Amino acid sequence: MQSAQAIHASSGDADFLYATGMHVPDPAFWFRKGHRSYLVASALELGRARRQASVTHVLDEVAWTRKVERAMGRPPRREEVYARILLAKKVRALDVPASFPLGTADVLRAAGVEVTPRSAPFFPQRMIKRADEIAAVRAAQAATERALEAALVILREARSRGGGLRRGGERVTSETLRSAIELSLAREGLVAQHTIVASGDQCVDPHDCGSGPIRPNSPIIIDIFPRDTRTGYHADMTRTVVRGTASREVREIYDLVHAGQRYAFDRIRGGCDAQAIHRGIRGLFTDAGWPTGPRDGRNQGFFHGTGHGIGLDVHEPPTFGDRPSTLPAGAIVTVEPGLYYTGIGGVRLEDMVLVTPDGCEQVTAAPKILEI
């Protein structure tokens, strides 16, 4: 028995958006059997789906609901309508994402449709980016770089006062810089959540969003990973800067993290061993006298992955860290080594690259400047 594929989600789910090419705010039902794909569209979405959805058939959910109601003698549940549609299309077995709703699966199974969850990636082809996808990521990245510059302008104009930074009489805080970044992105149609602007020892927790005053001569990690609301594609970039003069230790680990990026750029190509590259970077850091391990009850050093795939999800396959993995040509991945130590702060640099058969192409154009 040959399985079809199905997704029950909104366009907030990257697989659904990839399958339909259409933004849908409420959960809808998509399935594919052989070369034919179907989107079951509500009255709200029917007309737009017929114009925009990248499927071979758009099915009118209202018309099907009426048909099923006549057959059942009562108003059907939406999932029961989906089941009748599948049976009418001679679908008896479905592969679904692991996130497929359990309630929907139960109704389909009760109707005689076999439902089998599949682990990610549900669409392995998502790792290999088409030309339009590459263009969408590049556009999101260009807007991200302009948003970074909005924050850097504030830092350049700030002056050291009373142990902190002030601009026009106002304290410069993580919140100040985050607001400038996210406002810049919003003006260009991108949405950013949990943007990281962390300084000092806040940097030692790589996902600490940061809060409070920014101090002069202290490292500031700025990590921006927005989604373009028009295309659904993400960008991801990190820069580390110091307003003033960096300490000797910060300059040393900054140069080392930058060298770790170059180590990766020199070795990335289609089919490369991502795990070996990751471990090579960690070895480079250790050999330079900056090891990784617990210290004072906290992880310190380089204790996260080198990177990850990016596209409709900000973190998607392929993986690029301690787990075995290869990077296929056509993937877009981040390269983001970092070093973090209490009492010093942290440094992370992150660029996106397009993996090619014999190397990689930079997607990120923003310069790397430590002291501003």
VOBA-1610 file (N, C-alpha, C; in pm, whole numbers, padded with zeros to 5 digits, always signed):
BEGIN
Met+00085-00119+00000Met+00000+00000+00000Met+00089+00124+00000Gln+00076+00207-00102Gln+00160+00326-00114Gln+00102+00439-00028Ser+00188+00503+00052Ser+00143+00610+00140Ser+00140+00743+00067Ala+00043+00823+00103Ala+00041+00964+00065Ala+00105+01042+00179Gln+00116+01173+00164Gln+00167+01261+00269Gln+00060+01361+00305Ala+00055+01401+00432Ala-00043+01500+00475Ala+00014+01588+00584Ile-00034+01713+00588Ile+00002+01809+00692Ile-00125+01880+00735His-00148+01891+00864His-00259+01970+00919His-00199+02078+01007Ala-00186+02198+00953Ala-00120+02307+01026Ala-00151+02438+00955Ser-00102+02548+01012Ser-00108+02678+00947Ser+00028+02706+00884Ser+00039+02823+00820Ser+00167+02858+00759Ser+00272+02895+00863Gly+00234+02896+00992Gly+00335+02907+01096Gly+00423+02783+01101Asp+00376+02675+01041Asp+00454+02552+01028Asp+00530+02558+00896Ala+00663+02546+00903Ala+00745+02564+00784Ala+00714+02460+00677Asp+00685+02335+00718Asp+00654+02232+00620Asp+00527+02265+00543Phe+00425+02316+00613Phe+00300+02353+00546Phe+00324+02467+00447Leu+00400+02568+00488Leu+00429+02679+00399Leu+00508+02632+00278Tyr+00602+02543+00299Tyr+00682+02488+00189Tyr+00592+02412+00092Ala+00497+02334+00145Ala+00410+02251+00061Ala+00312+02333-00019Thr+00259+02441+00042Thr+00151+02516-00022Thr+00196+02647-00086Gly+00309+02702-00039Gly+00354+02831-00088Gly+00261+02944-00053Met+00180+02925+00052Met+00074+03022+00083Met+00068+03046+00233His+00051+03171+00271His+00034+03206+00412His-00112+03186+00452Val-00135+03100+00549Val-00269+03069+00600Val-00263+03082+00752Pro-00342+03173+00812Pro-00329+03195+00957Pro-00388+03083+01042Asp-00488+03013+00992Asp-00553+02907+01069Asp-00514+02770+01013Pro-00518+02666+01098Pro-00483+02533+01048Pro-00568+02491+00928Ala-00502+02433+00830Ala-00568+02383+00709Ala-00508+02247+00677Phe-00565+02181+00578Phe-00526+02043+00549Phe-00470+02034+00408Trp-00348+01981+00398Trp-00282+01957+00270Trp-00246+01810+00261Phe-00261+01752+00142Phe-00210+01617+00122Phe-00165+01600-00022Arg-00078+01501-00040Arg-00024+01472-00173Arg-00029+01322-00197Lys-00077+01285-00314Lys-00077+01146-00357Lys-00015+01140-00495Gly+00098+01076-00505Gly+00170+01073-00632Gly+00209+01213-00675His+00175+01250-00797His+00210+01382-00848His+00100+01486-00824Arg-00005+01447-00756Arg-00115+01540-00730Arg-00114+01586-00586Ser-00131+01716-00568Ser-00134+01773-00433Ser-00263+01850-00414Tyr-00312+01850-00291Tyr-00444+01905-00261Tyr-00437+01996-00138Leu-00507+02108-00143Leu-00526+02194-00028Leu-00676+02206-00004Val-00719+02167+00116Val-00860+02181+00154Val-00876+02320+00213Ala-00947+02408+00142Ala-00952+02549+00178Ala-01089+02587+00233Ser-01089+02663+00342Ser-01213+02713+00400Ser-01270+02824+00313Ala-01391+02869+00348Ala-01453+02978+00272Ala-01367+03103+00275Leu-01298+03126+00387Leu-01213+03245+00399Leu-01094+03240+00305Glu-01047+03120+00275Glu-00922+03106+00201Glu-00941+03057+00058Leu-01062+03018+00020Leu-01081+02947-00107Leu-01035+03029-00228Gly-01083+03152-00239Gly-01048+03231-00356Gly-00900+03259-00364Arg-00840+03294-00251Arg-00698+03324-00249Arg-00616+03198-00277Ala-00663+03085-00225Ala-00591+02960-00248Ala-00588+02926-00397Arg-00697+02949-00465Arg-00701+02918-00609Arg-00605+03006-00687Arg-00575+03125-00634Arg-00481+03214-00703Arg-00337+03189-00660Gln-00315+03153-00533Gln-00180+03158-00477Gln-00119+03022-00442Ala-00199+02925-00410Ala-00143+02800-00357Ala-00069+02723-00465Ser+00048+02670-00428Ser+00128+02593-00522Ser+00091+02445-00511Val-00036+02416-00542Val-00089+02279-00540Val-00160+02254-00673Thr-00185+02127-00702Thr-00253+02095-00828Thr-00405+02106-00815His-00457+02091-00692His-00602+02096-00672His-00635+02170-00543Val-00729+02263-00549Val-00783+02329-00431Val-00925+02277-00411Leu-00953+02222-00292Leu-01083+02163-00262Leu-01163+02256-00172Asp-01289+02273-00204Asp-01380+02361-00130Asp-01427+02290-00004Glu-01378+02332+00110Glu-01415+02266+00235Glu-01564+02277+00265Val-01625+02392+00233Val-01768+02411+00259Val-01851+02312+00178Ala-01820+02300+00049Ala-01896+02207-00036Ala-01880+02063+00013Trp-01759+02026+00052Trp-01736+01890+00102Trp-01807+01868+00236Thr-01812+01970+00320Thr-01880+01958+00448Thr-02029+01931+00427Arg-02089+02001+00334Arg-02231+01978+00304Arg-02254+01835+00254Lys-02166+01788+00169Lys-02178+01652+00115Lys-02168+01549+00227Val-02070+01567+00317Val-02052+01472+00426Val-02168+01480+00525Glu-02220+01599+00548Glu-02335+01613+00638Glu-02456+01538+00585Arg-02479+01545+00456Arg-02591+01470+00399Arg-02571+01320+00417Ala-02449+01274+00403Ala-02421+01131+00416Ala-02431+01085+00561Met-02389+01168+00656Met-02385+01128+00797Met-02514+01160+00871Gly-02593+01252+00817Gly-02716+01293+00884Gly-02693+01384+01002Arg-02576+01442+01013Arg-02542+01536+01120Arg-02425+01622+01075Pro-02404+01738+01139Pro-02287+01819+01105Pro-02159+01745+01139Pro-02069+01729+01046Pro-01945+01655+01073Pro-01840+01744+01138Arg-01750+01681+01209Arg-01630+01750+01253Arg-01541+01774+01131Arg-01459+01876+01141Arg-01371+01908+01029Arg-01282+01790+00994Glu-01232+01719+01096Glu-01144+01604+01071Glu-01219+01493+00999Glu-01349+01480+01025Glu-01429+01380+00954Glu-01443+01415+00806Val-01449+01545+00778Val-01453+01588+00637Val-01321+01550+00569Tyr-01209+01574+00637Tyr-01080+01537+00579Tyr-01075+01386+00552Ala-01127+01308+00646Ala-01125+01164+00628Ala-01204+01122+00504Arg-01321+01180+00485Arg-01403+01145+00369Arg-01335+01187+00238Ile-01268+01301+00242Ile-01196+01345+00121Ile-01086+01245+00088Leu-01010+01205+00189Leu-00900+01109+00165Leu-00954+00978+00109Leu-01061+00928+00166Leu-01117+00802+00117Leu-01169+00818-00025Ala-01227+00935-00055Ala-01277+00959-00191Ala-01163+00963-00293Lys-01047+01006-00248Lys-00929+01011-00334Lys-00848+00882-00328Lys-00907+00780-00263Lys-00845+00647-00253Lys-00712+00649-00178Val-00706+00735-00075Val-00590+00739+00014Val-00622+00654+00136Arg-00543+00550+00157Arg-00566+00461+00271Arg-00450+00463+00371Ala-00343+00531+00336Ala-00227+00538+00426Ala-00161+00674+00410Leu-00122+00732+00522Leu-00063+00865+00522Leu+00068+00865+00602Asp+00170+00932+00548Asp+00287+00972+00625Asp+00264+01116+00669Val+00285+01143+00796Val+00262+01277+00849Val+00382+01321+00932Pro+00401+01452+00953Pro+00509+01497+01041Pro+00485+01450+01184Ala+00591+01444+01261Ala+00578+01404+01402Ala+00491+01500+01481Ser+00477+01624+01432Ser+00395+01724+01501Ser+00248+01720+01459Phe+00208+01625+01374Phe+00070+01615+01327Phe-00024+01602+01448Pro-00138+01674+01449Pro-00227+01671+01567Pro-00278+01530+01597Leu-00269+01489+01722Leu-00312+01356+01762Leu-00462+01338+01740Gly-00540+01441+01772Gly-00684+01430+01754Gly-00723+01405+01610Thr-00657+01473+01517Thr-00684+01452+01374Thr-00644+01311+01334Ala-00529+01266+01382Ala-00483+01131+01348Ala-00582+01027+01398Asp-00637+01046+01519Asp-00733+00949+01573Asp-00857+00939+01486Val-00909+01052+01440Val-01028+01052+01355Val-00999+00983+01222Leu-00884+01012+01163Leu-00849+00950+01035Leu-00833+00799+01051Arg-00769+00757+01158Arg-00752+00613+01181Arg-00886+00544+01201Ala-00977+00610+01275Ala-01109+00553+01297Ala-01187+00535+01166Ala-01154+00620+01069Ala-01221+00612+00939Ala-01154+00510+00847Gly-01046+00451+00891Gly-00980+00348+00812Gly-00857+00395+00737Val-00803+00513+00773Val-00682+00564+00709Val-00564+00538+00803Glu-00466+00466+00757Glu-00346+00440+00837Glu-00261+00567+00842Val-00222+00609+00963Val-00143+00732+00982Val-00011+00696+01048Thr+00099+00732+00983Thr+00233+00700+01033Thr+00314+00829+01049Pro+00353+00865+01171Pro+00436+00985+01189Pro+00579+00959+01143Arg+00638+01059+01078Arg+00776+01052+01031Arg+00858+01159+01099Ser+00978+01124+01139Ser+01065+01221+01205Ser+01117+01322+01104Ala+01161+01436+01155Ala+01215+01542+01070Ala+01346+01497+01006Pro+01379+01545+00887Pro+01300+01639+00809Pro+01190+01570+00728Phe+01068+01625+00734Phe+00956+01566+00661Phe+00976+01583+00511Phe+01030+01699+00473Phe+01067+01723+00333Phe+01219+01738+00328Pro+01293+01631+00307Pro+01440+01644+00303Pro+01487+01744+00198Gln+01408+01763+00092Gln+01448+01855-00014Gln+01453+02000+00033Arg+01394+02028+00150Arg+01403+02165+00202Arg+01547+02206+00229Met+01636+02109+00253Met+01777+02145+00280Met+01842+02208+00157Ile+01799+02170+00038Ile+01861+02219-00085Ile+01778+02336-00135Lys+01835+02454-00133Lys+01759+02574-00162Lys+01753+02603-00312Arg+01631+02634-00358Arg+01611+02680-00495Arg+01663+02823-00509Ala+01672+02870-00633Ala+01722+03007-00656Ala+01633+03110-00587Asp+01501+03090-00591Asp+01412+03187-00527Asp+01427+03185-00375Glu+01457+03069-00319Glu+01478+03061-00174Glu+01608+03131-00134Ile+01711+03111-00213Ile+01838+03179-00186Ile+01819+03330-00191Ala+01744+03377-00290Ala+01717+03520-00302Ala+01639+03571-00182Ala+01544+03492-00132Ala+01465+03534-00016Ala+01551+03544+00109Val+01643+03451+00129Val+01733+03457+00244Val+01826+03577+00231Arg+01877+03601+00112Arg+01966+03715+00091Arg+01893+03847+00120Ala+01767+03857+00078Ala+01690+03980+00104Ala+01668+04000+00253Ala+01635+03892+00324Ala+01617+03902+00468Ala+01748+03942+00536Gln+01859+03889+00486Gln+01989+03921+00545Gln+02025+04067+00522Ala+01996+04119+00404Ala+02027+04260+00377Ala+01952+04352+00474Ala+01825+04320+00500Ala+01748+04399+00597Ala+01805+04385+00738Thr+01854+04266+00770Thr+01913+04241+00901Thr+02039+04324+00919Glu+02118+04336+00815Glu+02240+04416+00825Glu+02208+04564+00843Arg+02101+04611+00780Arg+02060+04750+00801Arg+02011+04770+00945Ala+01945+04670+01001Ala+01900+04679+01140Ala+02017+04681+01236Leu+02119+04599+01209Leu+02240+04603+01291Leu+02300+04743+01290Glu+02306+04804+01173Glu+02365+04936+01162Glu+02287+05039+01246Ala+02156+05023+01258Ala+02077+05114+01342Ala+02123+05108+01487Ala+02159+04989+01534Ala+02210+04976+01670Ala+02351+05032+01681Leu+02433+05007+01581Leu+02572+05055+01587Leu+02579+05207+01584Val+02486+05271+01514Val+02482+05418+01513Val+02463+05471+01655Ile+02372+05408+01729Ile+02348+05450+01868Ile+02475+05433+01951Leu+02542+05320+01934Leu+02664+05296+02011Leu+02774+05394+01974Arg+02788+05424+01845Arg+02893+05518+01804Arg+02868+05657+01861Glu+02742+05694+01872Glu+02707+05828+01921Glu+02707+05836+02072Ala+02713+05722+02140Ala+02707+05720+02285Ala+02841+05762+02345Arg+02833+05819+02463Arg+02953+05862+02535Arg+02952+05800+02675Ser+03073+05774+02724Ser+03087+05714+02856Ser+03059+05818+02963Arg+02964+05785+03052Arg+02927+05874+03160Arg+02893+05791+03283Gly+02965+05813+03393Gly+02931+05748+03518Gly+02934+05597+03513Gly+03025+05541+03435Gly+03037+05396+03426Gly+02943+05331+03327Gly+02860+05412+03261Gly+02769+05361+03160Gly+02783+05438+03031Leu+02694+05411+02936Leu+02692+05483+02809Leu+02565+05566+02802Arg+02581+05689+02756Arg+02466+05778+02739Arg+02468+05839+02600Arg+02348+05854+02547Arg+02331+05917+02415Arg+02219+06018+02427Gly+02253+06145+02405Gly+02152+06249+02419Gly+02090+06255+02557Gly+02170+06225+02660Gly+02120+06231+02796Gly+02052+06104+02844Glu+02025+06010+02753Glu+01958+05886+02789Glu+02058+05771+02803Arg+02034+05685+02901Arg+02118+05566+02914Arg+02099+05474+02793Val+02208+05414+02750Val+02201+05313+02644Val+02192+05177+02712Thr+02087+05103+02682Thr+02062+04973+02743Thr+02046+04867+02635Ser+02045+04743+02679Ser+02013+04634+02585Ser+01878+04659+02520Glu+01783+04708+02600Glu+01650+04733+02548Glu+01650+04844+02443Thr+01734+04948+02464Thr+01746+05056+02366Thr+01789+05001+02231Leu+01893+04921+02232Leu+01948+04869+02106Leu+01854+04768+02043Arg+01792+04684+02126Arg+01698+04584+02071Arg+01580+04654+02003Ser+01530+04759+02064Ser+01417+04832+02004Ser+01456+04892+01870Ala+01576+04949+01861Ala+01622+05007+01735Ala+01632+04902+01626Ile+01684+04785+01662Ile+01697+04676+01565Ile+01560+04629+01517Glu+01471+04603+01611Glu+01342+04545+01575Glu+01252+04645+01503Leu+01266+04774+01535Leu+01190+04876+01462Leu+01239+04885+01318Ser+01370+04882+01298Ser+01425+04885+01163Ser+01374+04767+01081Leu+01373+04649+01141Leu+01324+04530+01070Leu+01176+04541+01039Ala+01097+04588+01136Ala+00953+04599+01115Ala+00920+04693+00999Arg+00999+04799+00986Arg+00975+04893+00875Arg+00996+04827+00740Glu+01071+04717+00736Glu+01099+04648+00611Glu+01019+04518+00598Gly+00924+04497+00689Gly+00838+04381+00677Gly+00893+04254+00738Leu+00991+04267+00829Leu+01045+04151+00898Leu+01007+04155+01045Val+00991+04039+01103Val+00956+04027+01244Val+01071+03958+01317Ala+01116+04019+01426Ala+01223+03962+01507Ala+01169+03934+01646Gln+01203+03818+01700Gln+01167+03784+01836Gln+01291+03736+01910His+01300+03777+02037His+01409+03733+02124His+01546+03774+02069Thr+01552+03889+02003Thr+01680+03941+01957Thr+01775+03955+02075Ile+01898+03909+02056Ile+01996+03909+02165Ile+02082+04035+02158Val+02080+04111+02265Val+02174+04221+02285Val+02223+04208+02428Ala+02328+04131+02446Ala+02377+04097+02579Ala+02519+04150+02595Ser+02551+04195+02715Ser+02685+04249+02738Ser+02744+04192+02866Gly+02875+04204+02877Gly+02944+04158+02996Gly+02925+04009+03019Asp+02902+03971+03144Asp+02885+03830+03175Asp+02752+03774+03126Gln+02658+03860+03086Gln+02536+03809+03022Gln+02572+03731+02895Cys+02682+03768+02832Cys+02725+03703+02709Cys+02759+03555+02730Val+02791+03517+02855Val+02837+03381+02880Val+02723+03280+02863Asp+02599+03324+02873Asp+02483+03241+02839Asp+02442+03279+02697Pro+02474+03196+02597Pro+02458+03238+02458Pro+02317+03280+02418His+02213+03230+02488His+02076+03267+02453His+02014+03365+02552Asp+02095+03427+02636Asp+02046+03536+02722Asp+02019+03656+02632Cys+01894+03703+02631Cys+01859+03815+02543Cys+01927+03944+02585Gly+01967+03953+02712Gly+02034+04073+02760Gly+01936+04173+02817Ser+01981+04246+02918Ser+01897+04348+02980Ser+01986+04448+03053Gly+01933+04567+03071Gly+02000+04667+03152Gly+02106+04746+03077Pro+02179+04827+03152Pro+02274+04921+03090Pro+02387+04851+03015Ile+02427+04913+02905Ile+02546+04872+02831Ile+02664+04953+02885Arg+02769+04883+02921Arg+02884+04952+02978Arg+02995+04968+02874Pro+03071+05076+02884Pro+03182+05094+02791Pro+03289+04989+02815Asn+03364+04961+02710Asn+03481+04872+02715Asn+03444+04728+02749Ser+03318+04692+02724Ser+03270+04558+02756Ser+03214+04494+02629Pro+03234+04362+02609Pro+03182+04299+02487Pro+03030+04298+02484Ile+02975+04321+02366Ile+02830+04320+02343Ile+02804+04221+02229Ile+02730+04117+02257Ile+02691+04022+02153Ile+02554+04063+02100Ile+02545+04084+01969Ile+02420+04120+01902Ile+02387+04009+01802Asp+02281+03936+01830Asp+02239+03820+01749Asp+02097+03845+01699Ile+02082+03858+01567Ile+01954+03897+01506Ile+01911+03785+01412Phe+01789+03735+01429Phe+01744+03621+01348Phe+01595+03639+01309Pro+01566+03737+01225Pro+01426+03770+01193Pro+01369+03683+01081Arg+01238+03692+01067Arg+01165+03624+00960Arg+01099+03729+00872Asp+01114+03714+00742Asp+01048+03802+00647Asp+00903+03760+00636Thr+00810+03848+00672Thr+00669+03812+00674Thr+00613+03787+00535Arg+00680+03836+00432Arg+00629+03816+00296Arg+00667+03680+00241Thr+00788+03637+00265Thr+00835+03511+00208Thr+00838+03397+00308Gly+00847+03429+00437Gly+00860+03328+00540Gly+01004+03288+00569Tyr+01100+03340+00495Tyr+01240+03298+00512Tyr+01311+03385+00616His+01410+03322+00680His+01483+03385+00789His+01621+03430+00745Ala+01677+03520+00824Ala+01820+03550+00824Ala+01872+03520+00964Asp+02002+03520+00980Asp+02062+03496+01112Asp+02205+03550+01108Met+02235+03641+01200Met+02367+03704+01201Met+02402+03745+01343Thr+02528+03728+01379Thr+02578+03774+01509Thr+02706+03854+01490Arg+02714+03963+01561Arg+02837+04040+01570Arg+02865+04069+01717Thr+02994+04077+01750Thr+03036+04117+01883Thr+03114+04247+01870Val+03075+04346+01950Val+03140+04477+01944Val+03170+04525+02085Val+03261+04620+02094Val+03293+04689+02218Val+03286+04838+02190Arg+03208+04911+02270Arg+03210+05058+02259Arg+03321+05108+02349Gly+03433+05138+02287Gly+03548+05182+02364Gly+03666+05092+02335Thr+03734+05047+02439Thr+03856+04968+02425Thr+03834+04829+02481Ala+03859+04728+02401Ala+03843+04589+02445Ala+03962+04548+02531Ser+03936+04460+02626Ser+04045+04406+02707Ser+04134+04316+02623Arg+04252+04287+02675Arg+04343+04196+02604Arg+04277+04061+02581Glu+04208+04008+02684Glu+04145+03877+02671Glu+04034+03879+02566Val+03954+03983+02562Val+03847+03991+02464Val+03905+04001+02323Arg+04011+04081+02306Arg+04073+04089+02173Arg+04127+03953+02131Glu+04185+03880+02226Glu+04244+03750+02193Glu+04135+03650+02152Ile+04028+03641+02229Ile+03926+03542+02191Ile+03848+03588+02067Tyr+03837+03719+02045Tyr+03773+03768+01922Tyr+03852+03721+01801Asp+03984+03741+01804Asp+04066+03698+01691Asp+04060+03547+01673Leu+04050+03474+01783Leu+04046+03328+01774Leu+03912+03280+01717Val+03802+03342+01759Val+03671+03306+01704Val+03666+03338+01555His+03724+03451+01517His+03731+03486+01375His+03812+03381+01299Ala+03921+03335+01359Ala+04001+03230+01296Ala+03922+03100+01285Gly+03837+03072+01385Gly+03751+02954+01379Gly+03654+02960+01263Gln+03599+03078+01238Gln+03513+03093+01120Gln+03590+03065+00991Arg+03709+03122+00979Arg+03787+03102+00858Arg+03823+02954+00840Tyr+03852+02885+00952Tyr+03878+02741+00948Tyr+03761+02669+00883Ala+03639+02706+00922Ala+03520+02642+00864Ala+03502+02680+00717Phe+03517+02808+00686Phe+03497+02852+00547Phe+03591+02777+00452Asp+03713+02751+00498Asp+03811+02683+00413Asp+03777+02537+00389Arg+03691+02479+00472Arg+03664+02335+00464Arg+03522+02300+00420Ile+03433+02397+00422Ile+03295+02368+00383Ile+03286+02349+00232Arg+03222+02240+00193Arg+03189+02212+00053Arg+03085+02101+00053Gly+03021+02080-00057Gly+02918+01978-00065Gly+02971+01842-00024Gly+02903+01776+00071Gly+02943+01644+00117Gly+03047+01644+00227Cys+03087+01762+00278Cys+03191+01768+00381Cys+03140+01712+00514Asp+03231+01671+00597Asp+03201+01616+00730Asp+03185+01733+00827Ala+03060+01769+00858Ala+03035+01886+00943Ala+03083+01863+01085Gln+03067+01742+01135Gln+03113+01711+01270Gln+03264+01730+01282Ala+03340+01686+01181Ala+03485+01700+01185Ala+03526+01847+01185Ile+03456+01930+01109Ile+03488+02073+01107Ile+03460+02134+01244His+03346+02099+01301His+03311+02151+01433His+03417+02114+01537Arg+03455+01988+01539Arg+03554+01944+01637Arg+03692+02005+01610Gly+03721+02031+01483Gly+03846+02098+01450Gly+03852+02239+01506Ile+03739+02310+01502Ile+03735+02445+01558Ile+03756+02440+01709Arg+03689+02347+01775Arg+03707+02335+01920Arg+03853+02301+01953Gly+03914+02215+01873Gly+04054+02182+01896Gly+04144+02302+01875Leu+04113+02384+01775Leu+04188+02507+01750Leu+04184+02598+01873Phe+04065+02610+01932Phe+04051+02695+02050Phe+04128+02637+02170Thr+04117+02507+02189Thr+04185+02443+02302Thr+04336+02456+02289Asp+04386+02433+02168Asp+04531+02442+02145Asp+04583+02583+02169Ala+04495+02683+02154Ala+04537+02821+02176Ala+04524+02862+02323Gly+04483+02766+02407Gly+04477+02795+02549Gly+04340+02837+02599Trp+04236+02813+02519Trp+04100+02850+02558Trp+04012+02725+02550Pro+04015+02641+02655Pro+03945+02513+02652Pro+03795+02529+02680Thr+03723+02420+02659Thr+03580+02411+02684Thr+03554+02315+02798Gly+03465+02355+02890Gly+03428+02267+03000Gly+03362+02346+03111Pro+03308+02274+03212Pro+03243+02344+03324Pro+03345+02418+03410Arg+03305+02535+03454Arg+03388+02614+03544Arg+03295+02699+03630Asp+03312+02693+03760Asp+03227+02770+03852Asp+03079+02740+03830Gly+03048+02614+03800Gly+02909+02574+03785Gly+02845+02615+03653Arg+02923+02662+03556Arg+02869+02705+03427Arg+02953+02646+03315Asn+02887+02615+03203Asn+02962+02578+03084Asn+03038+02700+03034Gln+03164+02678+02997Gln+03245+02787+02945Gln+03330+02736+02830Gly+03374+02828+02745Gly+03446+02790+02626Gly+03354+02789+02505Phe+03369+02686+02420Phe+03288+02672+02299Phe+03200+02549+02317Phe+03078+02570+02367Phe+02995+02457+02410Phe+02864+02448+02333His+02857+02510+02217His+02739+02493+02131His+02786+02451+01992Gly+02692+02425+01903Gly+02727+02384+01769Gly+02792+02496+01689Thr+02857+02457+01580Thr+02916+02556+01490Thr+02810+02627+01408Gly+02698+02560+01382Gly+02596+02624+01302Gly+02477+02534+01278His+02395+02572+01181His+02271+02500+01151His+02221+02545+01016Gly+02135+02464+00957Gly+02066+02507+00836Gly+01968+02618+00866Ile+01935+02696+00764Ile+01840+02806+00781Ile+01756+02820+00656Gly+01633+02860+00673Gly+01540+02876+00561Gly+01405+02919+00614Leu+01301+02837+00595Leu+01170+02868+00650Leu+01167+02852+00801Asp+01259+02775+00857Asp+01283+02772+01002Asp+01418+02836+01027Val+01430+02899+01143Val+01559+02960+01175Val+01661+02853+01213His+01616+02740+01264His+01703+02625+01287His+01641+02506+01215Glu+01707+02457+01114Glu+01658+02343+01039Glu+01777+02260+00991Pro+01753+02137+00947Pro+01865+02057+00894Pro+01930+02127+00775Pro+02061+02103+00755Pro+02147+02006+00823Pro+02202+02060+00955Thr+02236+01968+01045Thr+02301+02006+01169Thr+02451+02028+01145Phe+02512+02103+01236Phe+02653+02140+01219Phe+02714+02151+01358Gly+02739+02032+01419Gly+02793+02033+01554Gly+02850+01897+01590Asp+02822+01853+01712Asp+02881+01730+01763Asp+02818+01603+01707Arg+02701+01613+01645Arg+02638+01495+01587Arg+02691+01471+01446Pro+02704+01345+01405Pro+02748+01316+01267Pro+02655+01380+01165Ser+02712+01448+01067Ser+02632+01516+00966Ser+02721+01556+00849Thr+02663+01559+00731Thr+02731+01616+00615Thr+02651+01735+00565Leu+02720+01827+00502Leu+02655+01947+00447Leu+02637+01929+00298Pro+02513+01923+00249Pro+02493+01903+00106Pro+02509+02034+00028Ala+02558+02024-00093Ala+02562+02141-00181Ala+02421+02193-00200Gly+02405+02324-00190Gly+02275+02386-00203Gly+02212+02426-00071Ala+02268+02379+00040Ala+02219+02418+00172Ala+02273+02556+00208Ile+02195+02630+00286Ile+02244+02752+00350Ile+02260+02722+00497Val+02380+02745+00549Val+02409+02715+00690Val+02474+02836+00755Thr+02457+02844+00887Thr+02529+02945+00963Thr+02665+02889+01007Val+02758+02979+01028Val+02889+02945+01085Val+02908+03042+01202Glu+02895+02990+01325Glu+02887+03079+01441Glu+02961+03025+01563Pro+03092+03007+01552Pro+03166+02967+01672Pro+03165+03079+01776Gly+03189+03042+01901Gly+03194+03142+02007Gly+03278+03093+02123Leu+03324+03186+02204Leu+03396+03156+02328Leu+03339+03244+02439Tyr+03317+03181+02557Tyr+03246+03248+02665Tyr+03312+03213+02798Tyr+03349+03316+02875Tyr+03415+03295+03004Tyr+03369+03402+03103Thr+03328+03359+03222Thr+03289+03456+03324Thr+03409+03543+03361Gly+03378+03669+03385Gly+03483+03765+03417Gly+03545+03829+03295Ile+03523+03767+03178Ile+03573+03823+03051Ile+03455+03865+02964Gly+03352+03781+02961Gly+03238+03801+02872Gly+03239+03696+02764Gly+03189+03731+02649Gly+03181+03634+02541Gly+03198+03699+02406Val+03231+03616+02309Val+03244+03659+02169Val+03177+03553+02083Arg+03090+03596+01994Arg+03035+03508+01891Arg+03028+03587+01761Leu+03068+03522+01653Leu+03056+03579+01519Leu+02978+03480+01434Glu+02880+03529+01360Glu+02794+03440+01282Glu+02767+03497+01143Asp+02799+03415+01044Asp+02767+03447+00905Asp+02689+03330+00846Met+02612+03357+00741Met+02549+03251+00664Met+02627+03229+00535Val+02639+03101+00496Val+02705+03068+00370Val+02618+02971+00292Leu+02628+02979+00161Leu+02566+02884+00070Leu+02670+02778+00037Val+02639+02652+00068Val+02731+02543+00039Val+02729+02513-00110Thr+02846+02508-00172Thr+02858+02478-00314Thr+02935+02347-00329Pro+02936+02288-00449Pro+03007+02161-00465Pro+03154+02166-00425Asp+03219+02281-00444Asp+03362+02287-00416Asp+03401+02396-00316Gly+03304+02445-00236Gly+03336+02547-00138Gly+03211+02606-00077Cys+03214+02735-00051Cys+03095+02803+00001Cys+03098+02949-00043Glu+02979+03007-00053Glu+02962+03147-00090Glu+02904+03223+00028Gln+02961+03339+00056Gln+02909+03421+00165Gln+02772+03477+00131Val+02680+03467+00225Val+02551+03534+00216Val+02555+03663+00297Thr+02637+03664+00401Thr+02649+03778+00492Thr+02757+03873+00441Ala+02722+04003+00440Ala+02818+04103+00393Ala+02865+04198+00502Ala+02801+04199+00617Ala+02835+04295+00722Ala+02979+04277+00768Pro+03053+04386+00783Pro+03193+04375+00828Pro+03200+04331+00973Lys+03318+04283+01010Lys+03344+04243+01149Lys+03443+04343+01208Ile+03394+04425+01301Ile+03476+04529+01365Ile+03452+04517+01514Leu+03555+04493+01593Leu+03539+04475+01736Leu+03517+04607+01806Glu+03608+04700+01797Glu+03599+04825+01870Glu+03533+04932+01785Ile+03431+04997+01841Ile+03362+05104+01767Ile+03355+05229+01854
//
